[in-house]
Amino acid sequence: MFWKNVTSVLTGTVIAQAIPIIGSIAIARLYSIEDFGLYSAWLGIALILSIIFTGRFELSIAVVDKGKKRALALWATLYCTLAFGLFACILLFVLLKLDILGVNIFSMKMLILLIPTAIVMALSQAIQSLMAANGDYKSLSIFRVTQAVFYVVPQVLVGLWYNFSLFLMLAHFFGIMFSVLISLFFVKEFKYPGITKAKLIYFYKRYNKFPIYSLPGGTMNSISAQLPVIVVTAKFGAELGGGLALTMRTLGAPIGIIGKSVLDVFKKYAGDEYRQHGSCANIYLNTLFYLSFFASLFAIFLFFFSKTLFTTLFGEQWLKSGEIAIVLIPLFALRFVASPLSYLIYIVEKQHVAIIWQTALLLMTLGIFYSTLPFELMIMFYSVGYSILYLVYIKITYDMSQPK
């Protein structure tokens, strides 16, 4: 039943992920490497902010019981997102007014668009977490496909006439926003009565481990993932940043297609098994085996064909991305395995372990990308360091899955 549900989610996820991948091929040919680099750096910052805005309360949705408690978790996440988003808007306005922001790679319009985009991305993640927790994989697949269509298709169409990075950003914002607005009419948890101020305060107190431990950890993880493109763009230029961004987007596709589908189902089955038996060793080992198998195939294929893949799909100007991909193979293969399994830390409520790991990851990433190393050595050390930490993470979650 576990893998049957994975297949169910995978079907929709393949379509949802195939749309951005196919769109990336068109975008790589319509937009310059520099414009793609600026868009990717901007999107990286939006992703980091979207993690912060939720307070990581969206992770609690799969932990609580279905029904009113889950609806309360959803609303608590939405209110937290809007509150953080409003604060960020005020802060950005003050910083821009005082002219002390210190960001010179983005225009004023790009900066203003950043926070609304982060807000709708955070809301989208909360809705997807709810659908996954409910086991409503059909709706989850439809939501993801719809969202992908809403922002990728306009990016490609606009690029035929106005191929500038700002239009990539605008299309991304409006696409996510429309998909979130549509979901308000179909997600029944939005219509649950009795979501009072007292209940929300109780919820925030009861699940305060998520913002205390998971928020710093999730933020650090997001920074570690997005920092390379942001720093490379700022330090070495948008062209090299664009090349790295396309590499990371392309190599991340299997994680988005298979890994995320496994995660959506793993949340439910591992959570149910842990609540019933106090451990989830069976589902953990079964998932670990199959993820490792697919990761091995992924790594072997990339090692031999990455350069051909990038130049064939995106054009000869993206050869550098294919070269970068070979160096990053260990990182993405292990991320493919570790990412779905890492949710176990939230199931057993050992978020303090995650924050220690995330701190080590962030320090490693900062140390490498703010060093004086040349670009090639930066990428190599980043791949090796990240891979070692993923192996540690897999060992930690394996131990947590075992009976006490």
C-alpha positions in Angstrom: 0.0 0.0 0.0 2.9 2.3 0.8 4.5 2.1 -2.7 1.0 2.1 -4.3 0.4 5.5 -2.8 3.9 6.6 -3.7 3.0 5.7 -7.3 -0.3 7.6 -7.0 1.5 10.8 -5.8 4.4 10.2 -8.3 2.0 10.2 -11.3 0.9 13.8 -10.6 4.3 14.9 -9.3 6.0 13.7 -12.5 3.7 15.9 -14.5 4.0 18.8 -12.0 7.8 18.5 -12.1 8.0 17.8 -15.8 6.4 21.2 -16.5 9.2 23.2 -14.9 11.8 21.0 -16.4 10.5 21.4 -19.9 10.0 25.1 -19.1 13.6 25.3 -18.0 14.7 24.1 -21.4 12.7 26.9 -23.1 13.7 29.5 -20.5 17.4 28.6 -21.0 17.0 29.3 -24.7 14.8 32.4 -24.4 16.6 34.2 -21.5 20.3 35.0 -21.1 22.4 33.1 -18.5 22.7 36.4 -16.6 18.9 36.9 -16.4 18.4 33.2 -15.3 21.1 33.8 -12.7 19.4 36.9 -11.2 16.0 35.1 -11.2 17.5 32.1 -9.4 19.3 34.1 -6.8 16.1 36.1 -6.2 14.0 32.9 -6.0 16.6 31.4 -3.5 16.0 34.4 -1.1 12.2 34.0 -1.5 12.5 30.3 -0.6 14.5 31.1 2.5 11.9 33.7 3.6 9.0 31.3 2.9 10.6 28.9 5.4 10.9 31.6 8.0 7.3 32.9 7.5 5.6 29.6 8.3 7.4 29.3 11.6 7.7 25.6 10.5 4.2 25.1 11.9 3.3 23.4 8.6 5.3 20.4 9.8 2.9 20.0 12.7 0.0 19.3 10.3 1.0 15.7 9.8 1.6 15.2 13.5 -1.9 16.1 14.8 -5.0 14.1 14.3 -7.2 14.5 11.2 -10.2 16.9 11.4 -10.5 19.9 13.6 -7.0 19.6 15.0 -5.5 19.5 11.6 -7.7 22.5 10.5 -6.4 24.4 13.5 -2.8 23.5 12.5 -3.4 24.8 9.0 -4.9 28.1 10.2 -2.1 28.5 12.8 0.4 28.2 10.0 -1.5 30.7 7.8 -1.7 33.3 10.5 1.9 32.9 11.4 2.9 33.3 7.7 0.8 36.5 7.3 2.2 38.0 10.6 5.8 37.3 9.6 5.1 38.5 6.1 3.7 41.8 7.3 6.6 42.4 9.6 9.0 41.7 6.8 7.2 44.2 4.5 7.5 46.9 7.2 11.2 46.1 7.8 11.9 46.2 4.0 10.1 49.5 3.7 12.2 51.0 6.5 15.5 49.6 5.1 14.7 50.9 1.6 13.7 54.3 3.0 16.9 54.6 5.0 18.9 53.2 2.0 20.9 50.8 4.2 19.8 47.5 2.6 23.1 47.0 0.9 21.8 44.7 -1.9 23.0 45.9 -5.3 22.3 42.9 -7.6 18.5 43.4 -7.6 16.4 46.4 -8.7 13.8 48.1 -6.5 10.9 46.3 -8.2 12.6 42.9 -7.6 13.0 43.6 -3.9 9.4 44.8 -3.5 8.1 41.6 -5.2 10.3 39.4 -3.0 8.2 39.3 0.2 4.7 38.8 -1.4 6.3 35.9 -3.4 7.7 34.4 -0.2 4.2 34.7 1.5 2.3 32.8 -1.3 5.1 30.2 -1.5 4.7 29.6 2.3 1.0 29.3 2.0 1.4 26.8 -0.9 3.7 24.6 1.2 1.1 24.6 4.1 -1.6 23.5 1.8 0.5 20.8 0.3 1.5 19.5 3.7 -2.2 19.3 4.6 -3.1 17.3 1.5 -0.2 14.9 2.1 -1.1 14.5 5.8 -4.8 13.7 4.8 -3.6 11.1 2.3 -5.5 13.1 -0.4 -2.8 12.4 -3.0 -5.1 13.0 -6.0 -5.8 16.6 -4.8 -2.1 17.1 -4.0 -1.1 16.0 -7.5 -3.7 18.3 -9.1 -2.6 21.2 -7.0 1.0 20.8 -8.0 0.3 20.4 -11.6 -2.0 23.5 -11.6 0.6 25.5 -9.8 3.4 24.5 -12.2 1.3 25.4 -15.2 0.3 28.7 -13.7 3.8 30.0 -13.4 5.9 28.1 -16.0 3.7 28.7 -19.0 3.6 32.5 -18.5 7.4 32.5 -18.0 7.9 30.9 -21.4 5.2 32.9 -23.2 6.4 36.2 -21.9 10.0 35.3 -22.7 9.1 35.3 -26.4 8.7 39.1 -26.3 10.1 40.4 -23.0 13.0 38.1 -21.9 14.1 39.9 -18.8 14.6 38.5 -15.3 11.9 40.7 -13.8 9.2 39.0 -15.9 10.4 35.5 -14.7 9.8 36.8 -11.1 6.4 38.3 -11.8 5.2 35.1 -13.5 6.4 33.0 -10.6 4.6 35.2 -8.1 1.2 35.3 -9.9 1.3 31.6 -10.7 1.8 30.6 -7.1 -0.8 33.1 -5.9 -3.5 32.0 -8.3 -3.1 28.3 -7.3 -3.3 29.2 -3.6 -6.4 31.3 -4.2 -8.1 28.5 -6.1 -7.4 26.0 -3.3 -9.3 28.2 -0.8 -12.6 27.0 -2.4 -11.7 23.3 -2.3 -9.8 22.6 0.9 -12.4 21.8 3.5 -10.1 22.7 6.5 -10.4 26.3 5.5 -14.1 26.1 6.3 -13.9 24.5 9.7 -15.8 26.6 12.3 -14.5 27.3 15.8 -11.0 28.4 15.1 -10.8 30.8 18.0 -8.0 33.0 19.4 -7.8 30.8 22.5 -7.4 27.7 20.4 -4.7 29.3 18.3 -2.8 30.4 21.4 -3.1 26.9 22.9 -1.8 25.4 19.6 1.2 27.8 19.5 2.1 26.9 23.1 1.6 23.1 22.6 3.7 22.9 19.4 6.3 25.6 20.2 9.1 23.1 19.4 8.5 23.7 15.7 9.5 27.4 15.7 12.0 26.9 18.5 13.9 24.0 16.9 12.6 23.4 13.4 12.5 27.0 12.3 16.2 27.7 12.9 17.1 24.3 11.5 14.9 24.7 8.4 16.1 28.2 7.8 19.7 27.1 8.1 19.0 24.2 5.7 17.4 26.5 3.2 20.2 29.0 3.5 22.7 26.2 2.9 20.8 25.1 -0.2 20.3 28.6 -1.7 23.5 30.3 -0.6 25.7 28.9 -3.3 23.8 30.5 -6.1 23.2 33.8 -4.2 26.9 34.1 -3.3 28.3 33.0 -6.6 26.0 35.4 -8.4 27.2 38.3 -6.2 30.8 37.3 -6.1 31.5 35.9 -9.6 28.7 37.4 -11.7 25.2 36.4 -12.8 26.6 34.3 -15.7 28.4 31.8 -13.5 25.5 32.0 -11.0 23.1 31.1 -13.7 25.2 28.1 -14.7 25.3 26.8 -11.2 21.5 27.5 -10.7 20.6 25.5 -13.8 22.8 22.6 -12.6 21.2 22.6 -9.1 17.7 22.8 -10.6 18.3 20.0 -13.0 20.0 17.7 -10.5 17.3 18.5 -8.0 14.5 17.3 -10.4 14.7 13.6 -9.3 14.4 14.7 -5.7 11.4 16.8 -6.7 9.8 14.0 -8.7 10.5 10.8 -6.7 11.9 12.0 -3.4 9.0 14.4 -2.7 6.5 11.8 -3.6 8.1 9.3 -1.2 8.2 12.0 1.5 4.5 12.8 1.1 3.6 9.1 1.8 6.4 8.5 4.3 5.0 11.2 6.5 1.8 9.4 6.9 2.9 5.8 7.1 6.0 6.5 9.4 3.8 8.7 11.6 1.1 6.1 11.9 3.5 3.3 12.6 5.4 5.4 15.2 2.3 6.4 17.0 1.1 2.8 17.2 4.3 0.9 18.0 6.8 3.6 19.2 9.1 2.9 16.3 9.0 2.7 12.5 12.0 0.5 11.6 10.2 -1.5 8.9 8.9 1.4 6.8 12.3 3.2 7.3 14.4 0.3 6.1 12.1 -0.4 3.1 12.2 3.3 2.1 16.0 3.5 2.6 16.6 0.5 0.3 14.6 1.7 -2.6 15.8 5.3 -2.4 19.4 4.1 -2.3 18.8 1.9 -5.4 17.3 4.8 -7.4 20.1 7.2 -6.2 22.7 4.7 -7.5 21.1 4.7 -11.0 20.9 8.4 -10.9 24.6 8.9 -10.0 25.8 6.4 -12.7 23.8 8.0 -15.4 25.0 11.5 -14.6 28.6 10.5 -14.4 28.6 9.4 -18.0 26.1 11.6 -19.6 25.8 14.9 -17.7 27.7 17.1 -20.3 25.8 15.6 -23.2 22.5 16.1 -21.3 23.1 19.8 -20.6 24.3 20.8 -24.0 21.6 18.8 -25.8 18.7 20.1 -23.7 19.8 23.7 -23.0 22.4 24.5 -25.7 26.2 24.6 -26.0 26.4 27.8 -23.8 25.4 25.6 -20.8 28.3 23.2 -21.1 29.7 24.6 -17.8 26.6 23.4 -16.0 27.3 19.9 -17.2 30.8 20.0 -15.8 29.5 21.3 -12.5 27.0 18.5 -12.4 29.7 15.8 -12.3 31.2 17.4 -9.1 27.8 17.6 -7.4 26.8 14.0 -8.1 27.5 12.7 -4.5 25.7 15.6 -2.9 22.5 15.1 -4.9 22.5 11.3 -4.7 22.7 11.4 -0.9 20.2 14.2 -0.7 17.8 12.1 -2.7 18.1 9.4 0.0 18.3 11.6 3.1 15.6 14.2 2.4 12.5 12.0 2.7 13.9 10.1 5.7 14.8 13.3 7.5 11.1 13.9 8.4 11.4 11.2 11.0 13.1 13.7 13.3 9.8 15.7 13.4 7.7 12.6 14.0 9.8 11.6 17.1 9.9 15.3 18.0 13.7 15.5 18.3 14.1 18.8 16.5 17.1 19.8 18.6 19.1 17.1 16.8 18.1 18.6 13.5 19.2 22.0 14.5 22.7 20.8 15.5 23.1 19.1 12.1 21.8 22.2 10.3 24.2 24.4 12.2 27.1 22.3 11.1 25.8 22.4 7.5 25.5 26.2 7.5 28.9 26.7 9.0 30.4 24.5 6.4 28.6 26.3 3.6 29.5 29.7 4.9 33.1 28.8 5.4 33.4 27.5 1.8 31.6 30.2 -0.1 32.9 33.2 1.8 36.5 31.9 1.4 39.0 33.1 -1.2 38.9 29.7 -3.0 38.4 29.7 -6.8 35.0 28.7 -8.0 35.9 25.1 -9.0 37.4 24.3 -5.6 34.4 25.9 -3.8 32.0 23.5 -5.6 34.2 20.5 -4.9 34.6 21.2 -1.2 30.9 22.0 -1.0 29.9 18.6 -2.5 32.3 16.6 -0.3 31.2 18.4 2.9 27.5 18.2 2.2 27.8 14.5 1.3 29.6 13.6 4.6 26.9 15.5 6.6 24.1 13.6 4.7 25.7 10.3 5.7 25.6 11.4 9.3 22.0 12.4 9.0 21.0 9.0 7.6 22.7 7.3 10.5 20.9 9.6 13.0 17.4 8.9 11.5 18.1 5.2 11.2 18.8 5.0 15.0 15.7 7.0 15.7 13.6 4.5 13.7 14.6 1.5 15.8 12.6 0.2 18.8 13.8 1.6 22.1 
